[in-house]
Amino acid sequence: MPGTADAAAEAAKASDPRAPHTVTLTINGRDHRLSLDARASLLDTLRDGLGLTGTKKGCDHGQCGACTVLVDGRRELSCLRLAVMAQGRQVTTIEGLAPNPHTLHPMQQAFIDHDAFQCGYCTPGQILSAVACVKEGYAGDDDQIREYMSGNICRCAAYPNIVAAIRQAKTEMEA
C-alpha cells in the first residue's frame, strides 16, 4: 500500500520539531514570511533570521531583560517566547520604535538627554520596558518606576538616570 507509507512519512515529518514551519511574523509593522524550527526563540529569530541585532541576548533565561521587545504593546522577554507564538501579533523592537528614521521616540531622546546608559548593552531592552512602563500606567512615581523596571538589569548602574529619563518621556508620551 504505497499511500499508507506516504501518509506515515508525512505524519512523521509533521511531528518532527526540527522540520521547518512557515510563519508570517509582523515585526516593526512589516510582514516577514519565514521558515523556522518550531523551537526557535523570538530572540534568535529577530537577531539571526532578520538581522535585527538591537535586541540583545544577555542571559537567555529571562532574568536580565536585555531581550525585551513589545508584543501587541506589552513588554515580553523574547528569549522566552517561541517565534511561532508571535504569529498574528505585532512585535516591536528598538529598530521599529521611532516614528520614522529621522525622529527618535520620546523615550529614546530622554535616555540620551539623561545619559541613561553607559556601555549601552542593556539600553534597547531598558527603553522598550520603559515605554511599556509608561503605557501600562506604572510611571506614577520613582518607586513605582523602579519596581516595574526591576526586571531589567543594568550592570553599569545607570538606574537613577533611567528613572529620570522615564519621568521626562512620560510627560511627552502622555501629551
Contacts in CASP RR format, 6 or more apart in sequence:
PFRMAT RR
TARGET T0000
AUTHOR 0000-0000-0000
METHOD contacts of the structure
MODEL  1
MPGTADAAAEAAKASDPRAPHTVTLTINGRDHRLSLDARASLLDTLRDGL
GLTGTKKGCDHGQCGACTVLVDGRRELSCLRLAVMAQGRQVTTIEGLAPN
PHTLHPMQQAFIDHDAFQCGYCTPGQILSAVACVKEGYAGDDDQIREYMS
GNICRCAAYPNIVAAIRQAKTEMEA
13 19 0 8 1.000
17 37 0 8 1.000
17 38 0 8 1.000
17 39 0 8 1.000
18 37 0 8 1.000
18 39 0 8 1.000
19 38 0 8 1.000
20 35 0 8 1.000
20 36 0 8 1.000
20 37 0 8 1.000
21 35 0 8 1.000
21 36 0 8 1.000
21 37 0 8 1.000
21 38 0 8 1.000
21 84 0 8 1.000
22 33 0 8 1.000
22 34 0 8 1.000
22 35 0 8 1.000
22 36 0 8 1.000
23 33 0 8 1.000
23 34 0 8 1.000
23 36 0 8 1.000
23 83 0 8 1.000
23 84 0 8 1.000
23 87 0 8 1.000
24 31 0 8 1.000
24 32 0 8 1.000
24 33 0 8 1.000
24 34 0 8 1.000
24 87 0 8 1.000
24 88 0 8 1.000
25 31 0 8 1.000
25 32 0 8 1.000
25 34 0 8 1.000
25 45 0 8 1.000
25 83 0 8 1.000
25 86 0 8 1.000
25 87 0 8 1.000
25 88 0 8 1.000
25 91 0 8 1.000
26 32 0 8 1.000
26 88 0 8 1.000
26 89 0 8 1.000
26 90 0 8 1.000
26 91 0 8 1.000
27 46 0 8 1.000
27 50 0 8 1.000
27 52 0 8 1.000
27 91 0 8 1.000
27 92 0 8 1.000
27 93 0 8 1.000
28 52 0 8 1.000
28 91 0 8 1.000
28 92 0 8 1.000
28 93 0 8 1.000
28 95 0 8 1.000
28 96 0 8 1.000
29 90 0 8 1.000
29 92 0 8 1.000
29 96 0 8 1.000
32 50 0 8 1.000
34 45 0 8 1.000
34 49 0 8 1.000
34 50 0 8 1.000
34 83 0 8 1.000
36 45 0 8 1.000
36 83 0 8 1.000
36 84 0 8 1.000
38 82 0 8 1.000
38 84 0 8 1.000
39 82 0 8 1.000
40 82 0 8 1.000
40 83 0 8 1.000
40 84 0 8 1.000
41 78 0 8 1.000
41 79 0 8 1.000
41 80 0 8 1.000
41 81 0 8 1.000
41 82 0 8 1.000
41 83 0 8 1.000
42 69 0 8 1.000
42 76 0 8 1.000
42 78 0 8 1.000
42 79 0 8 1.000
42 81 0 8 1.000
42 82 0 8 1.000
42 83 0 8 1.000
42 85 0 8 1.000
42 86 0 8 1.000
42 91 0 8 1.000
43 55 0 8 1.000
43 57 0 8 1.000
43 60 0 8 1.000
43 67 0 8 1.000
43 78 0 8 1.000
43 79 0 8 1.000
43 81 0 8 1.000
44 57 0 8 1.000
44 83 0 8 1.000
45 83 0 8 1.000
46 52 0 8 1.000
46 55 0 8 1.000
46 69 0 8 1.000
46 78 0 8 1.000
46 91 0 8 1.000
46 93 0 8 1.000
47 53 0 8 1.000
47 54 0 8 1.000
47 55 0 8 1.000
47 57 0 8 1.000
52 93 0 8 1.000
52 95 0 8 1.000
54 93 0 8 1.000
54 94 0 8 1.000
54 95 0 8 1.000
54 124 0 8 1.000
55 66 0 8 1.000
55 67 0 8 1.000
55 68 0 8 1.000
55 69 0 8 1.000
55 78 0 8 1.000
55 93 0 8 1.000
55 94 0 8 1.000
55 124 0 8 1.000
55 125 0 8 1.000
56 66 0 8 1.000
56 67 0 8 1.000
56 121 0 8 1.000
56 122 0 8 1.000
56 124 0 8 1.000
56 125 0 8 1.000
57 66 0 8 1.000
57 67 0 8 1.000
57 79 0 8 1.000
58 64 0 8 1.000
58 65 0 8 1.000
58 66 0 8 1.000
58 67 0 8 1.000
58 79 0 8 1.000
58 121 0 8 1.000
59 65 0 8 1.000
59 66 0 8 1.000
59 79 0 8 1.000
60 67 0 8 1.000
60 79 0 8 1.000
61 79 0 8 1.000
62 77 0 8 1.000
62 79 0 8 1.000
62 80 0 8 1.000
63 153 0 8 1.000
64 122 0 8 1.000
64 151 0 8 1.000
64 152 0 8 1.000
64 153 0 8 1.000
65 77 0 8 1.000
65 122 0 8 1.000
65 125 0 8 1.000
65 129 0 8 1.000
65 151 0 8 1.000
65 152 0 8 1.000
65 153 0 8 1.000
66 121 0 8 1.000
66 122 0 8 1.000
66 124 0 8 1.000
66 125 0 8 1.000
66 152 0 8 1.000
66 153 0 8 1.000
67 77 0 8 1.000
67 78 0 8 1.000
67 79 0 8 1.000
67 125 0 8 1.000
68 75 0 8 1.000
68 76 0 8 1.000
68 77 0 8 1.000
68 78 0 8 1.000
68 124 0 8 1.000
68 125 0 8 1.000
68 126 0 8 1.000
68 128 0 8 1.000
68 129 0 8 1.000
68 152 0 8 1.000
69 75 0 8 1.000
69 76 0 8 1.000
69 78 0 8 1.000
69 91 0 8 1.000
69 92 0 8 1.000
69 93 0 8 1.000
69 125 0 8 1.000
69 128 0 8 1.000
70 76 0 8 1.000
70 90 0 8 1.000
70 91 0 8 1.000
70 92 0 8 1.000
70 128 0 8 1.000
70 131 0 8 1.000
70 132 0 8 1.000
71 81 0 8 1.000
71 86 0 8 1.000
71 89 0 8 1.000
71 90 0 8 1.000
71 91 0 8 1.000
71 92 0 8 1.000
72 89 0 8 1.000
72 90 0 8 1.000
73 90 0 8 1.000
73 92 0 8 1.000
73 132 0 8 1.000
73 135 0 8 1.000
74 132 0 8 1.000
74 136 0 8 1.000
75 128 0 8 1.000
75 129 0 8 1.000
75 132 0 8 1.000
92 128 0 8 1.000
93 124 0 8 1.000
93 128 0 8 1.000
94 124 0 8 1.000
94 125 0 8 1.000
94 127 0 8 1.000
94 128 0 8 1.000
97 105 0 8 1.000
97 107 0 8 1.000
97 108 0 8 1.000
97 127 0 8 1.000
97 128 0 8 1.000
97 131 0 8 1.000
98 104 0 8 1.000
98 105 0 8 1.000
98 108 0 8 1.000
99 105 0 8 1.000
104 112 0 8 1.000
105 127 0 8 1.000
105 131 0 8 1.000
106 168 0 8 1.000
106 169 0 8 1.000
106 172 0 8 1.000
106 173 0 8 1.000
107 127 0 8 1.000
107 130 0 8 1.000
107 131 0 8 1.000
107 134 0 8 1.000
107 165 0 8 1.000
107 166 0 8 1.000
107 169 0 8 1.000
107 173 0 8 1.000
108 127 0 8 1.000
109 169 0 8 1.000
110 116 0 8 1.000
110 164 0 8 1.000
110 165 0 8 1.000
110 166 0 8 1.000
110 168 0 8 1.000
110 169 0 8 1.000
110 172 0 8 1.000
111 117 0 8 1.000
111 123 0 8 1.000
111 126 0 8 1.000
111 127 0 8 1.000
111 130 0 8 1.000
111 162 0 8 1.000
111 165 0 8 1.000
113 165 0 8 1.000
113 168 0 8 1.000
114 161 0 8 1.000
114 162 0 8 1.000
114 164 0 8 1.000
114 165 0 8 1.000
114 168 0 8 1.000
115 158 0 8 1.000
115 161 0 8 1.000
116 123 0 8 1.000
116 126 0 8 1.000
116 158 0 8 1.000
116 161 0 8 1.000
116 162 0 8 1.000
116 164 0 8 1.000
116 165 0 8 1.000
117 123 0 8 1.000
117 126 0 8 1.000
117 154 0 8 1.000
117 156 0 8 1.000
117 158 0 8 1.000
117 161 0 8 1.000
118 154 0 8 1.000
118 156 0 8 1.000
118 158 0 8 1.000
119 155 0 8 1.000
119 156 0 8 1.000
120 156 0 8 1.000
121 155 0 8 1.000
122 152 0 8 1.000
122 153 0 8 1.000
122 154 0 8 1.000
122 155 0 8 1.000
122 156 0 8 1.000
125 152 0 8 1.000
126 149 0 8 1.000
126 152 0 8 1.000
126 154 0 8 1.000
126 162 0 8 1.000
129 148 0 8 1.000
129 149 0 8 1.000
129 151 0 8 1.000
129 152 0 8 1.000
130 149 0 8 1.000
130 162 0 8 1.000
130 165 0 8 1.000
130 166 0 8 1.000
130 169 0 8 1.000
131 169 0 8 1.000
131 173 0 8 1.000
133 139 0 8 1.000
133 145 0 8 1.000
133 148 0 8 1.000
133 149 0 8 1.000
133 166 0 8 1.000
134 166 0 8 1.000
134 169 0 8 1.000
134 170 0 8 1.000
134 173 0 8 1.000
134 174 0 8 1.000
135 173 0 8 1.000
136 148 0 8 1.000
138 144 0 8 1.000
138 145 0 8 1.000
138 147 0 8 1.000
138 148 0 8 1.000
139 145 0 8 1.000
139 148 0 8 1.000
139 166 0 8 1.000
139 167 0 8 1.000
139 170 0 8 1.000
140 170 0 8 1.000
142 163 0 8 1.000
142 167 0 8 1.000
145 163 0 8 1.000
145 166 0 8 1.000
145 167 0 8 1.000
146 159 0 8 1.000
146 163 0 8 1.000
149 159 0 8 1.000
149 162 0 8 1.000
149 163 0 8 1.000
149 166 0 8 1.000
154 162 0 8 1.000
END
